[in-house]
Amino acid sequence: MPDASAVEKDKHMKQLKRQMECWREVILPLNSILLWEQSWHPGLILGITTSIFLLLWFMDPAILTVTSLGLLLLALGDYLGPILISTFFSANSWTGQKERKLDEICQRISNAFLQMQNIWKTALWARTNHANMYYGVISAVLVVLALIGNTVNNLFLMYVIVNSILLLPGLRHNGRMQQPIKFICSYFTRPKSS
């Protein structure tokens, strides 16, 4: 008998797959780029984000303008994307191999989403059961973020954050995250010599 968490994961994955059905022809190449299946994919990611941020830096628009234009592009993409995809890709080109790859992608996204939910639930549990520690940690983290935000240029900070988020799947997929994590763990766990 499957446990409740496995049923929940499966249900969430199927729901996500249904929502992504009309975008499936775009998701596969995008996944390939984010996982760095070609050696030039990290350069492509950095090139596109650098171009966008250089354009933002050059134009220097207000935050309301950037937000409005970003949401406008998302709305147009949501409306025109499925129409253009169905025009350029035939339904007959979808194979069983592509379907399995889409299942894997949906499974990974679903797992990441459920992990974020678990982190949120843990934070709420800590707020209820260990309020002093919770508020102490939250206050310290927010003060450090405020100091960083006050010291570093906001556009550059956003550039670093966006590139970090976009490059993280490729770093994890290619195994390049294990060595720095092992180094950091060994640094903090080794005995201190006096």
N, C-alpha and C positions, 0 to 999 in steps of 0.2 A: 504494500500500500504506500503510495507516494506521500511524502510529508507536505504540510501546508505551504512551506516556503517554495518548494519545487513547483507546486501547482500555481502559486502566485507568480513565480518567475515565468512559467510557460504562458500563463494568461497575459501577462504584461508584454511578453515578446510577440505574441500573436496580434495583440492590439496595435503595437508599434509597427509591425509589418503591414497591417491593413492601412495604417495612416500613411506609410511611405510607399504604397503601391504605385502611385502615379509618378514618383520620383526615382524609381528603381534604376532606370538607365543612366541617371546622373550620379546616383549614390555609389555605384561600383567604381567608376573612374576616380571619383573624389576620395573614396576609401584607399584606392591604390596610391594616390598622391600623399595622403596623410600618413600612410604606413611606409612610405619611401621604397616602393617596389622597384623603382629605378634610381640610380645614383644621383640623378639631377633633380629629383623631386624636392629635396630640402632647399636647393637654390631657387626653384620655382616658387615655393612658399614664401621664402624671404624676399624674393624679387617683387611679388605681388603686394605683400604687406608693406614693403618699403615704398613702393610706388604710391600706394594709397595714402600712407602717412606723410610722404613728401608733398603730395597734392594738398592734403589738409594743412600742413605747415605753411605751404606757399599761399594758399587762399585765406588762411586764418579766419574761418567762419565762426560764428557764435555757436555755442553748444546746442541751442534750440534748433539752429539750421542743420547742424550735423545729425541731430536726432531725427528731425523731420525728414531729411533726405534719406537717411538709413531706413526708416520705417516705410517711406514711399517706395524705395527699391525692393524691400521685402514684400510689400503688398503687390507690386507689379510682378515680381517673380512668382509669387503664389498664384496670381491669376494667369499670367502668360506662360509660366513654366510647363504645366501639364499640356497646354495646347501645343507648344513648340515641340515638346518631347514626343507627343503622339504623332506629330507631323513628320519628324525626322527619323524616328525609330519605329519599325514595324513590330507588331506583337509576335510575329513568327521568329524573330531573331532571338527571342528569350529562350535560353536552354536550361536544362537541368543543372548544369554546372553553375550558371549564373544564379539560379534559384538557391543552390546550396550556399553560395558566397553571400547572397543577400540574407539568408537565415543566420549565418555566422555574424554578419554585421549587426543585424537586429538583436542577436543574443548579446553581443558585446555592449551595445548601447543600452539595452535593457538592464544588464548587470551593473553598468556604471550608474544608471539612474537609481536602481534599487540600493546601491552602495551609498549614494548621496542621501537617499531617504533614511537609511540606517544611521548615517552620521548626524542628520538632523534630529532623529529620535534620541540618539545618545546625548546630544547637546541639551535637548529638552529634559531628559532624565537627569543629567548632571545639574541643570538649573533647579530642578525640584529637590533632588537629594543631597547635593553638595553645593549649595548656593554661594557660600563664601569663596570656594575655589573657582567656581564658574565665573563669578563676577570679577574676581581677581585676574584670571587668565584673559577674559574678554577685555577688561580695561587695559591690561598691559599690551595686548596685541593691537588694540585700537590706537593707543598712544604711539606705539612704534610706527604704525601705518600713517598716522597723522604727521609724525616727524619726517618720515620718508616723503610723503606727499608734499610737505612744505619745502623740502630741500631739493627734490628732483623735479625737473620740468614735467608737467602733467602729460603732455603729448608723448614725450620720450618714455615716460613710465607706462603709458597705455601701449605704446609700441612694443616694449619689452614683454608686457603681460600677454598681449595678443600673440606675439611670436612664440612665447613659451607654451601657450595653450595649443597652438597649431603644430608645434614641433614635438610635443610630448608623446602623441601616439606613435610616431616614427621612432623616437628614442626607445620607448618601451618595446615596440615590436622587434627592433633590431638588437635588443639586449644591451643597449648602451647606458641603461639606467642602473644596472646592477653594480657596476664597479664604483661609481661615486657614492651610492648608498652604502655599500660595504665599507668604504673608506670612512664615511661619516659615522657609521655605527661603531666601527673599531676605534675611532678617535674618542668617542664619548664613553665607550665601555672599557677601555684599557685602564689598568690601575695607574694611579698617579704616583710618581716618584717624589719623595720629599727631600 
